[in-house]
Amino acid sequence: AGRQGAVMNQFTASHSKPTRNTNETKAKLIEVDNANKQWLEVMGEDVPEQMLRTAYVGILDPLTRQHLTNYQGKDTKPESLKREILRFGNSAFADSNAM
């Protein structure tokens, strides 16, 4: 039970603050995914979809949040939201390197 509580705390901490830019969002996404993997190892089940979606939305920087408004609803699967976060982050990163 102690490890389960620690894993729940780690997962919650992984998305407790939004990021400031797309690079931070991409880094934080890795942190959430690592906490998600640890959850699966310890709990023996996936993080509930609603919690995972909330985690992904919780880390978004203002620009990414604005562009992904259509993917933040309860009908969006967490995997779809994650894919769009990465797609937007990669395009924003490419645009900033082109300047």
C-alpha positions as CSV (number, residue, x, y, z in Angstrom):
1,A,0.0,0.0,0.0
2,G,2.9,2.3,0.7
3,R,4.3,2.0,-2.8
4,Q,0.9,2.5,-4.3
5,G,0.5,5.8,-2.4
6,A,4.0,6.9,-3.5
7,V,3.2,6.1,-7.1
8,M,-0.1,8.0,-6.9
9,N,1.8,11.0,-5.5
10,Q,4.5,10.8,-8.2
11,F,1.8,10.7,-10.9
12,T,0.0,13.7,-9.4
13,A,3.2,15.7,-9.0
14,S,4.2,15.0,-12.6
15,H,1.4,17.3,-13.8
16,S,0.9,19.7,-10.9
17,K,2.1,22.8,-12.8
18,P,1.6,23.9,-16.4
19,T,4.7,24.6,-18.5
20,R,5.7,27.9,-20.0
21,N,6.6,26.8,-23.6
22,T,6.5,23.9,-26.0
23,N,9.9,22.6,-25.1
24,E,9.0,22.4,-21.5
25,T,5.7,20.7,-22.5
26,K,7.6,18.0,-24.4
27,A,9.9,17.4,-21.5
28,K,7.0,17.3,-19.0
29,L,5.1,14.8,-21.3
30,I,8.0,12.4,-20.8
31,E,7.8,12.9,-17.1
32,V,4.0,12.1,-17.1
33,D,4.7,9.0,-19.3
34,N,7.3,7.7,-16.9
35,A,5.0,8.2,-14.0
36,N,2.3,6.4,-16.1
37,K,4.7,3.4,-16.7
38,Q,5.5,3.2,-13.0
39,W,1.8,3.3,-12.1
40,L,1.2,0.3,-14.4
41,E,4.1,-1.6,-12.8
42,V,3.0,-1.0,-9.2
43,M,-0.7,-1.0,-9.6
44,G,-1.0,-3.7,-12.2
45,E,-3.4,-1.6,-14.3
46,D,-3.4,1.5,-16.5
47,V,-4.0,5.0,-15.1
48,P,-7.7,5.7,-15.6
49,E,-8.3,7.6,-18.9
50,Q,-9.8,10.6,-17.2
51,M,-6.8,11.0,-14.9
52,L,-4.3,10.6,-17.8
53,R,-6.2,13.1,-20.0
54,T,-6.2,15.5,-17.0
55,A,-2.5,15.1,-16.6
56,Y,-1.8,15.8,-20.2
57,V,-4.0,18.9,-20.2
58,G,-2.5,20.0,-16.9
59,I,1.0,20.3,-18.3
60,L,0.2,22.3,-21.4
61,D,1.8,25.7,-22.0
62,P,-0.5,28.5,-23.0
63,L,0.2,28.3,-26.7
64,T,-0.2,24.5,-27.0
65,R,-3.4,24.7,-24.8
66,Q,-4.8,27.3,-27.2
67,H,-4.1,25.3,-30.3
68,L,-5.4,22.0,-28.9
69,T,-8.7,23.2,-27.4
70,N,-10.6,20.7,-29.6
71,Y,-8.7,17.8,-28.1
72,Q,-9.2,18.5,-24.5
73,G,-12.8,17.2,-24.1
74,K,-13.9,14.1,-22.2
75,D,-14.5,12.3,-25.5
76,T,-10.9,12.5,-26.5
77,K,-8.7,9.5,-25.8
78,P,-5.5,10.3,-23.9
79,E,-3.4,8.7,-26.7
80,S,-5.0,11.1,-29.2
81,L,-4.3,14.1,-27.0
82,K,-0.7,13.0,-26.5
83,R,-0.2,12.5,-30.3
84,E,-1.5,16.0,-30.9
85,I,0.7,17.5,-28.2
86,L,3.7,15.9,-29.8
87,R,2.6,17.0,-33.3
88,F,2.1,20.6,-32.3
89,G,5.3,20.7,-30.2
90,N,7.4,19.3,-33.0
91,S,6.0,21.8,-35.5
92,A,6.5,24.7,-33.1
93,F,10.0,23.5,-32.4
94,A,10.7,23.3,-36.2
95,D,9.3,26.8,-36.7
96,S,11.5,28.3,-34.0
97,N,14.6,26.7,-35.5
98,A,13.8,28.0,-38.9
99,M,14.2,31.6,-37.7
